[in-house]
Amino acid sequence: MSAARKRVAVVGVGTMGSQAAWRLAARGAEVVGYDRYAPGHDRSAAGGETRIFRSAHFEDSRYVPLLKHADALWEQLQEETGRELRRLTGCLLMGPTDHHQMATVLQSIAEHDLDHEVLDAELLAKRFPQYRIEDGDAAVLDRRAGFIRPELTIQTAARRAEQLGAVIRRYSTVREIVPVAGGVEIRTDSGSERFDTAVVTPGPWVNDLLPDLPWEVDVRRLVSAWYVPTTPEAWFGEERPAFIRTAPTHCYGLPSPDGISVKLGLSRALHQPAGDPNQLDRTVRPEELEVFSDLIGRYMPGLHPDPTRLSVYMEGYTESSRPLVGPLPGAENVILLAGFSGHGFKLSPAFGNIAADLALDGTSPQPIDFISTLGRTEA
C-alpha cells in the first residue's frame, strides 16, 4: 500500500507525536492524531518555555548523526511555517575533565568535526564571568547549539500537519490500542476507528496505555526554576549560551529569551517518581529548592537565590537512558516511541521522521541500530 493511501493514527500529539504527524502528512499519509488535551499543553513533558538544542552529545557520540538530521529538519519546519522555533546561541558544556560525559563530548566533537571551542579557566572567566569553574574542570562551547521553544514547536508542527491534511482530535483520550487483522483499532470514549498503522507517542502515560509493555519506563516529576540575575549584564550580554554542568551535580540552564531570568533544571537522579500522571503534584516544596540554592552558591553566584517562577512537568526514563523506538513485539503495526530519558526534545524532528519511515516503509535509513529499540532487550 502506498503512503498516499496508508491510514495512520498518531496517539499523543506532543513532543514526538506532533513531529510524526507533520512528517507523515508531508509524505501523503492519511493522518489522524489523538491528544488527551491539545498540542502545546504543559501537563506532561514539554513545558518550561525553553529546551536546549546541541550538536555535541554527552550520552553517546552515535547520536550525533541523528542530531544532524534533526538540525536540518528544525530548519525545514521553521522555513515551512515562518516561525522562529529555535535560536542558535551556543551551549557551554562544563565539568571535570575525567568525567565520562565530558570525555564523550570531546569524542563526539572529534569524530564528527563539530564547530566548537575549548575554553581554559582564564578565558572562561573573561568571556563568561557569570560561571565559576573548579580545578580540573573543562569547558567546551558548542557553537551549533542554542534553545528551542517547546510549546510553540509542538503547536507549530501540529498545525503544519493539519495544513498538509492531517486531522487532530483534541481532548480525545485513547483508551485502548488493539491490533486487528491487517491493522490497528484505536478506541476512545467516542468510539473506535480502524487504521493501517499506529504511531504511539504517549509520553508519561506510556505505562497506563500499554500496561503489558515488557520494558519499564520510570516516569519522574521534574522541577524547573527561574532566577533573576543580580548581574544582568553578564547573563544577557552579547553572548548568552545555554549551559550544562556534568558533575558533581548534573544541572543545566538557559538565559530566558526575554532577558529577565535564567532557567535552571536538574538531572534524573534528583527527580522524584511522578506517580499517577493524571494527578501530577505541581506544588514545589521549599526543601526541593535546596539543591538549586547550593548550585547557585557554588557555580552561579550572580543569580538571586530566590526563584521568581517554578514549573513542574514529567519525563519517562528507561534503565539504559536510550529510548524505546520501533514496532511492538507481536504487533508490527504499532510503532512506539517512548522513554526518551530527558534528552529527546532536540531530536524530536528526527524521531518524528523515523516514526514516519517505520510506519510507511517498515524500516528507516537513519542510524538507529545502537538505540534500545523494541526488537531486543535493553543493553
WOJOLIN-V771546 format. One record per residue. SS is DSSP state (H for helix, E for strand, C for the rest). Layout:
ss:SS
ss:SS
This chain:
ss:C
ss:C
ss:C
ss:C
ss:C
ss:C
ss:E
ss:E
ss:E
ss:E
ss:E
ss:C
ss:C
ss:C
ss:H
ss:H
ss:H
ss:H
ss:H
ss:H
ss:H
ss:H
ss:H
ss:H
ss:H
ss:H
ss:C
ss:C
ss:C
ss:E
ss:E
ss:E
ss:E
ss:E
ss:C
ss:C
ss:C
ss:C
ss:C
ss:C
ss:C
ss:C
ss:C
ss:C
ss:C
ss:C
ss:C
ss:C
ss:C
ss:C
ss:E
ss:E
ss:E
ss:C
ss:C
ss:C
ss:C
ss:C
ss:C
ss:C
ss:H
ss:H
ss:H
ss:H
ss:H
ss:H
ss:H
ss:H
ss:H
ss:H
ss:H
ss:H
ss:H
ss:H
ss:H
ss:H
ss:H
ss:H
ss:H
ss:H
ss:H
ss:C
ss:C
ss:C
ss:C
ss:E
ss:E
ss:C
ss:C
ss:C
ss:E
ss:E
ss:E
ss:E
ss:E
ss:E
ss:C
ss:C
ss:C
ss:H
ss:H
ss:H
ss:H
ss:H
ss:H
ss:H
ss:H
ss:H
ss:H
ss:H
ss:H
ss:H
ss:C
ss:C
ss:C
ss:E
ss:E
ss:E
ss:E
ss:C
ss:H
ss:H
ss:H
ss:H
ss:H
ss:H
ss:H
ss:C
ss:C
ss:C
ss:C
ss:C
ss:C
ss:C
ss:C
ss:C
ss:E
ss:E
ss:E
ss:E
ss:E
ss:E
ss:C
ss:C
ss:C
ss:E
ss:E
ss:E
ss:C
ss:H
ss:H
ss:H
ss:H
ss:H
ss:H
ss:H
ss:H
ss:H
ss:H
ss:H
ss:H
ss:H
ss:H
ss:C
ss:C
ss:C
ss:E
ss:E
ss:E
ss:C
ss:C
ss:C
ss:C
ss:E
ss:E
ss:E
ss:E
ss:E
ss:E
ss:E
ss:C
ss:C
ss:E
ss:E
ss:E
ss:E
ss:E
ss:E
ss:C
ss:C
ss:E
ss:E
ss:E
ss:E
ss:E
ss:C
ss:E
ss:E
ss:E
ss:E
ss:C
ss:C
ss:H
ss:H
ss:H
ss:H
ss:H
ss:H
ss:H
ss:C
ss:C
ss:C
ss:C
ss:C
ss:C
ss:C
ss:C
ss:E
ss:E
ss:E
ss:E
ss:E
ss:E
ss:E
ss:E
ss:E
ss:E
ss:E
ss:E
ss:C
ss:C
ss:H
ss:H
ss:H
ss:H
ss:C
ss:C
ss:C
ss:C
ss:C
ss:C
ss:E
ss:E
ss:E
ss:E
ss:C
ss:C
ss:C
ss:C
ss:C
ss:E
ss:E
ss:E
ss:E
ss:E
ss:C
ss:C
ss:C
ss:C
ss:C
ss:E
ss:E
ss:E
ss:E
ss:E
ss:E
ss:C
ss:H
ss:H
ss:H
ss:C
ss:E
ss:E
ss:C
ss:C
ss:C
ss:H
ss:H
ss:H
ss:C
ss:C
ss:C
ss:C
ss:C
ss:C
ss:H
ss:H
ss:H
ss:H
ss:H
ss:H
ss:H
ss:H
ss:H
ss:H
ss:H
ss:H
ss:H
ss:H
ss:C
ss:C
ss:C
ss:E
ss:C
ss:C
ss:C
ss:C
ss:C
ss:E
ss:E
ss:E
ss:E
ss:E
ss:E
ss:E
ss:E
ss:E
ss:C
ss:C
ss:C
ss:C
ss:C
ss:C
ss:E
ss:E
ss:E
ss:E
ss:E
ss:C
ss:C
ss:E
ss:E
ss:E
ss:E
ss:E
ss:E
ss:E
ss:E
ss:C
ss:C
ss:C
ss:C
ss:C
ss:C
ss:H
ss:H
ss:H
ss:H
ss:H
ss:H
ss:H
ss:H
ss:H
ss:H
ss:H
ss:H
ss:H
ss:H
ss:H
ss:H
ss:H
ss:C
ss:C
ss:C
ss:C
ss:C
ss:C
ss:C
ss:C
ss:C
ss:C
ss:C
ss:C
ss:C
ss:C
ss:C
ss:C
ss:C
ss:C
